[in-house]
Amino acid sequence: MASLVSSQPPTEQIPSFKLILVGDGGAGKTTFLKRHLTGEFEELYEPTIGVQVRPLLFVTNRGRILFNCWDTSGQEKVGGLRDAYYVHGSCAIIMFDVTCKSSYKNVSRWYEDICRVCDLRIPMVLCGNKVDVNKRQVKPHHVTFHKTKANLDYCEMSAKGNYNVDKPFLYLARKLLDDPDIVFLQGPAMEAPEVEMTDIDQQQKQYETEIAAAGHGSNPTTDR
């Protein structure tokens, strides 16, 4: 399948946005981006030091859109240094690990940090990663933080299972370009998933139905 992310530098003027990617260490932020960049899934966890900027160029039915993704460290020792990384942020992804309750508890802190530095109205997506794990600790009904935030959507995903990995970018593209009809024309050129989602597919579909019924989260049947 053709790649969703183009490796060629753009030759025309295209919309470009600074995307801030935050969340606790080990939530899967860097692995998530590498899935789009190389197609590979990286099992070994190596903490990000400071920040790494990774450009992702997406092809849509309205042309191309560039996200300059600022992959920030989730380590506590970085502390206040992160504020400098957030300056002029256009959008954000806040990621937590559904197998780790503390990573979800810290979502409010990540959200408040971004809002303190950036425009309060920038679009954001809260991503619950690692839904491929059968014994998850944070169920969808536990995830309520986004429901009171007009600029925050929610998406369940698995970088390991290649599940919903494009949806955060699609939501942000639609919001940033003010066009709900934007779609990605091609699927990501990713390697085969490290884990098959079929074993938990029925349960996950039920979760997705609950999220959509709650009225504040990406609808899996219309957003693909």
C-alpha positions as CSV (number, residue, x, y, z in Angstrom):
1,M,0.0,0.0,0.0
2,A,1.2,3.5,-0.8
3,S,2.5,5.5,2.1
4,L,0.3,8.0,3.9
5,V,3.4,10.0,4.8
6,S,5.5,11.4,1.9
7,S,9.3,11.2,2.3
8,Q,9.8,13.8,-0.4
9,P,10.2,17.5,0.6
10,P,7.3,19.7,-0.5
11,T,7.9,21.8,-3.5
12,E,4.8,24.0,-3.1
13,Q,3.5,26.1,-0.2
14,I,1.4,23.8,2.0
15,P,-0.2,24.3,5.4
16,S,2.3,23.7,8.1
17,F,1.5,23.2,11.8
18,K,3.6,22.7,15.0
19,L,2.2,19.6,16.8
20,I,3.2,19.1,20.5
21,L,3.2,15.4,21.5
22,V,3.2,14.9,25.3
23,G,2.5,12.3,27.9
24,D,4.2,10.2,30.6
25,G,7.4,8.3,29.8
26,G,6.6,4.9,28.3
27,A,3.2,5.9,27.0
28,G,4.4,5.1,23.4
29,K,4.8,8.6,21.9
30,T,8.0,8.0,20.0
31,T,6.9,4.6,18.9
32,F,3.7,6.1,17.6
33,L,5.6,8.6,15.4
34,K,8.1,6.0,14.2
35,R,5.3,3.9,12.9
36,H,4.5,6.8,10.5
37,L,8.1,7.6,9.7
38,T,9.5,4.1,9.1
39,G,6.6,1.7,9.4
40,E,8.5,-0.2,12.1
41,F,7.4,-1.0,15.7
42,E,10.2,-0.5,18.2
43,E,9.9,-2.8,21.2
44,L,12.9,-1.4,23.1
45,Y,11.9,1.6,25.3
46,E,14.5,4.4,25.1
47,P,13.4,7.6,26.9
48,T,13.4,10.8,24.8
49,I,15.9,13.3,26.0
50,G,14.6,16.8,25.8
51,V,12.7,17.0,22.5
52,Q,12.9,15.5,19.0
53,V,11.3,17.2,16.0
54,R,9.9,14.9,13.3
55,P,8.2,16.3,10.2
56,L,5.2,14.3,8.9
57,L,3.7,15.2,5.5
58,F,0.2,13.8,4.9
59,V,-1.6,13.5,1.6
60,T,-5.3,14.4,1.8
61,N,-8.2,15.0,-0.7
62,R,-7.6,18.8,-0.1
63,G,-3.9,18.7,-0.8
64,R,-1.0,18.1,1.6
65,I,-0.6,19.1,5.2
66,L,2.7,19.1,7.2
67,F,2.8,18.4,10.9
68,N,6.1,19.3,12.6
69,C,5.8,16.9,15.5
70,W,7.6,18.0,18.7
71,D,8.1,14.7,20.6
72,T,8.8,15.8,24.1
73,S,10.3,13.9,27.0
74,G,7.9,12.5,29.6
75,Q,10.5,12.4,32.3
76,E,10.0,14.5,35.4
77,K,13.6,15.8,35.5
78,V,12.9,17.8,32.3
79,G,10.4,19.9,34.3
80,G,9.9,23.5,33.3
81,L,12.2,23.2,30.3
82,R,9.1,21.9,28.4
83,D,7.5,25.3,28.3
84,A,10.0,26.4,25.7
85,Y,9.0,23.4,23.5
86,Y,5.3,24.4,23.6
87,V,5.7,28.0,22.4
88,H,3.8,28.6,19.1
89,G,2.2,25.2,19.2
90,S,-0.7,24.9,16.8
91,C,-2.2,21.6,18.1
92,A,-1.3,18.8,20.5
93,I,-1.6,15.1,21.2
94,I,-1.7,14.0,24.8
95,M,-1.0,10.3,25.1
96,F,-1.5,7.9,28.0
97,D,-1.0,4.2,28.5
98,V,-4.3,2.3,29.1
99,T,-2.3,-0.3,31.1
100,C,-1.0,2.3,33.5
101,K,-3.5,4.2,35.7
102,S,-0.9,6.8,36.7
103,S,-0.3,7.9,33.1
104,Y,-4.0,8.7,32.8
105,K,-4.1,10.5,36.1
106,N,-1.4,12.8,34.8
107,V,-3.4,13.8,31.7
108,S,-4.8,16.9,33.4
109,R,-1.3,18.1,34.2
110,W,-0.2,17.8,30.6
111,Y,-3.3,19.5,29.4
112,E,-2.8,22.4,31.8
113,D,0.8,22.8,30.9
114,I,-0.1,23.2,27.2
115,C,-2.9,25.6,27.9
116,R,-0.6,27.7,30.1
117,V,1.8,28.3,27.2
118,C,-0.4,28.0,24.0
119,D,-3.6,29.5,22.8
120,L,-6.4,27.8,24.9
121,R,-8.3,27.1,21.7
122,I,-5.8,24.9,19.9
123,P,-7.2,21.5,19.0
124,M,-5.9,18.5,20.9
125,V,-6.4,14.8,20.9
126,L,-6.3,12.6,24.0
127,C,-5.0,9.2,22.9
128,G,-5.3,6.0,25.0
129,N,-2.5,3.8,23.6
130,K,-1.9,0.1,24.0
131,V,-5.5,-1.1,23.6
132,D,-4.1,-4.3,22.2
133,V,-3.4,-5.4,25.8
134,N,-6.2,-7.7,27.1
135,K,-5.9,-6.7,30.8
136,R,-6.1,-3.0,30.4
137,Q,-6.3,-0.9,33.6
138,V,-8.0,2.2,32.2
139,K,-11.4,1.4,30.6
140,P,-13.3,3.8,28.4
141,H,-15.7,4.7,31.1
142,H,-12.8,5.8,33.3
143,V,-11.8,8.3,30.6
144,T,-13.8,11.4,31.4
145,F,-11.3,14.3,31.3
146,H,-11.9,15.2,27.7
147,K,-15.7,15.5,28.1
148,T,-15.6,19.0,29.6
149,K,-13.0,20.3,27.2
150,A,-14.4,21.6,23.9
151,N,-11.0,21.5,22.1
152,L,-10.1,18.0,23.2
153,D,-11.1,14.9,21.4
154,Y,-10.5,11.3,22.5
155,C,-9.2,8.3,20.5
156,E,-8.3,4.8,21.5
157,M,-5.3,3.3,19.6
158,S,-2.5,0.8,19.4
159,A,0.8,1.6,17.8
160,K,1.7,-2.1,18.2
161,G,-1.5,-3.3,16.4
162,N,-1.6,-0.5,13.8
163,Y,-5.0,0.4,15.2
164,N,-6.4,3.9,14.8
165,V,-2.9,5.4,14.4
166,D,-3.9,7.8,11.7
167,K,-7.1,9.1,13.5
168,P,-5.4,11.7,15.8
169,F,-3.8,13.4,12.7
170,L,-7.1,13.2,10.8
171,Y,-9.0,15.0,13.6
172,L,-6.4,17.7,13.9
173,A,-6.2,18.2,10.1
174,R,-10.0,18.7,9.9
175,K,-9.9,21.2,12.8
176,L,-6.9,23.2,11.7
177,L,-8.1,23.5,8.1
178,D,-11.7,24.0,9.2
179,D,-12.9,21.3,6.8
180,P,-14.8,18.3,8.2
181,D,-14.7,16.5,4.9
182,I,-10.9,16.0,4.8
183,V,-9.9,12.4,4.3
184,F,-6.5,10.8,3.9
185,L,-6.1,9.3,0.5
186,Q,-3.8,6.5,1.3
187,G,-3.1,4.1,4.1
188,P,0.2,4.3,6.0
189,A,3.1,2.1,4.7
190,M,3.5,0.2,8.0
191,E,4.9,-3.2,8.6
192,A,2.6,-6.0,9.8
193,P,1.2,-5.4,13.3
194,E,3.2,-6.9,16.1
195,V,0.0,-8.2,17.6
196,E,-3.3,-9.2,16.0
197,M,-6.3,-7.1,17.1
198,T,-8.8,-9.9,16.2
199,D,-8.5,-11.5,19.6
200,I,-9.9,-8.4,21.3
201,D,-11.7,-6.9,18.4
202,Q,-15.3,-7.5,19.7
203,Q,-14.5,-6.0,23.1
204,Q,-12.7,-3.0,21.4
205,K,-15.7,-2.5,19.1
206,Q,-17.9,-2.3,22.1
207,Y,-15.6,0.2,23.7
208,E,-15.6,2.3,20.5
209,T,-19.4,2.2,20.4
210,E,-19.6,3.5,24.0
211,I,-17.2,6.3,23.2
212,A,-19.2,7.4,20.1
213,A,-22.5,7.2,22.1
214,A,-21.0,9.5,24.7
215,G,-20.9,12.1,22.1
216,H,-17.3,13.4,22.5
217,G,-14.9,11.2,20.7
218,S,-13.9,10.2,17.1
219,N,-16.6,8.0,15.5
220,P,-14.8,4.9,14.1
221,T,-17.4,4.3,11.5
222,T,-17.3,7.7,9.9
223,D,-13.7,8.9,10.5
224,R,-11.9,6.2,8.6
